[in-house]
């Protein structure tokens, strides 16, 4: 889904995000859109910049493919680094102790949205 940075539009509906589940999103256009991922744990949703702290590239190789098969951890498909979904902290792999960059989101009226004011600084 693409929307201009600063747009208060929804990233997705909570009911469209499996539990546990993940999906990617893009906000803004041009050369530097905000590319992120959402991960759902129960009624909670966490968002991170889709960039591995080890190699600086996207975690996924296929659309929306961010979780280990059991849904317990986020995984970088290139190097196998594993991240806690609720914190973004790397718990295994080449970047242990580093963390994904959090993007503040909230669930409002069943829709997942960026918290007001999130924009270019997260890119």
C-alpha positions in Angstrom: 0.0 0.0 0.0 1.4 3.4 -0.9 0.4 6.8 0.6 2.1 10.1 0.9 4.3 10.7 3.9 2.2 12.5 6.6 -1.0 11.0 5.2 -3.2 9.7 8.1 -4.6 6.9 5.9 -4.6 3.4 7.2 -1.7 1.0 6.5 -4.1 -1.9 6.7 -7.1 -3.2 8.7 -6.3 -5.1 11.8 -8.5 -7.9 10.7 -6.5 -8.3 7.5 -3.3 -9.0 9.5 -3.1 -12.6 10.7 -2.2 -13.3 14.4 0.7 -13.9 14.3 1.2 -12.3 10.9 3.2 -9.7 9.1 3.0 -7.6 6.0 5.1 -4.9 4.3 4.0 -1.4 3.5 5.3 1.7 1.7 4.5 5.3 2.5 5.4 8.1 0.2 6.9 8.0 -3.3 9.9 9.1 -5.1 13.4 7.7 -4.5 13.1 7.4 -0.7 9.6 6.1 0.4 9.3 4.8 3.9 9.4 1.0 3.5 8.2 -0.8 6.6 6.8 -4.0 8.0 4.0 -4.7 10.4 3.9 -7.6 12.7 0.8 -8.6 14.8 0.9 -10.3 18.2 -2.6 -10.7 19.6 -4.3 -7.3 19.4 -0.9 -5.5 19.4 0.8 -4.4 16.2 4.4 -3.3 15.9 6.1 -1.7 12.9 9.7 -1.4 11.9 11.7 0.0 9.0 12.2 -2.9 6.6 16.0 -2.7 6.8 18.4 -5.3 8.4 20.8 -3.6 10.8 23.5 -6.0 9.6 23.4 -5.6 5.9 21.1 -2.6 5.4 18.8 -4.3 2.9 15.2 -5.5 3.2 14.5 -8.4 5.5 12.1 -10.2 3.1 12.8 -11.8 -0.3 9.1 -12.5 -1.0 6.1 -10.2 -0.3 5.0 -10.1 3.4 7.5 -12.9 4.3 9.0 -11.8 7.6 8.2 -14.5 10.2 9.9 -17.8 11.0 7.7 -20.8 10.1 6.3 -21.0 13.7 5.5 -17.3 13.7 7.6 -16.7 16.8 10.3 -14.4 15.4 11.1 -12.0 12.5 13.8 -13.2 10.2 16.2 -11.6 7.7 15.9 -14.0 4.7 19.4 -13.0 3.5 21.5 -13.8 6.6 19.2 -15.6 8.9 19.2 -13.0 11.7 16.3 -13.4 14.1 14.4 -10.6 15.8 11.9 -10.4 18.6 8.6 -9.2 17.1 7.6 -7.0 20.1 11.0 -5.2 20.5 12.8 -5.6 17.1 15.9 -6.7 19.1 18.2 -9.2 17.2 18.5 -12.4 19.3 20.5 -14.5 16.8 22.7 -14.1 13.7 25.3 -11.5 12.6 23.7 -8.5 14.4 23.0 -9.9 17.9 22.2 -7.0 20.2 21.3 -4.6 17.4 17.6 -3.7 16.7 15.3 -2.9 13.9 14.2 0.7 13.8 10.8 1.1 15.3 8.0 3.0 13.5 5.3 4.2 15.8 1.8 2.9 14.8 -1.5 2.7 16.5 -4.8 0.9 15.9 -7.7 3.3 15.5 -11.2 2.1 14.8 -9.9 -1.3 13.5 -7.2 0.3 11.2 -3.5 0.3 11.7 -2.1 3.8 11.2 1.2 5.7 11.6 1.2 7.8 14.7 0.8 11.5 13.8 4.0 13.1 12.8 5.9 10.0 11.5 7.5 10.8 8.2 10.8 11.3 6.5 13.0 10.8 9.7 12.0 7.1 9.8 13.4 6.6 6.2 
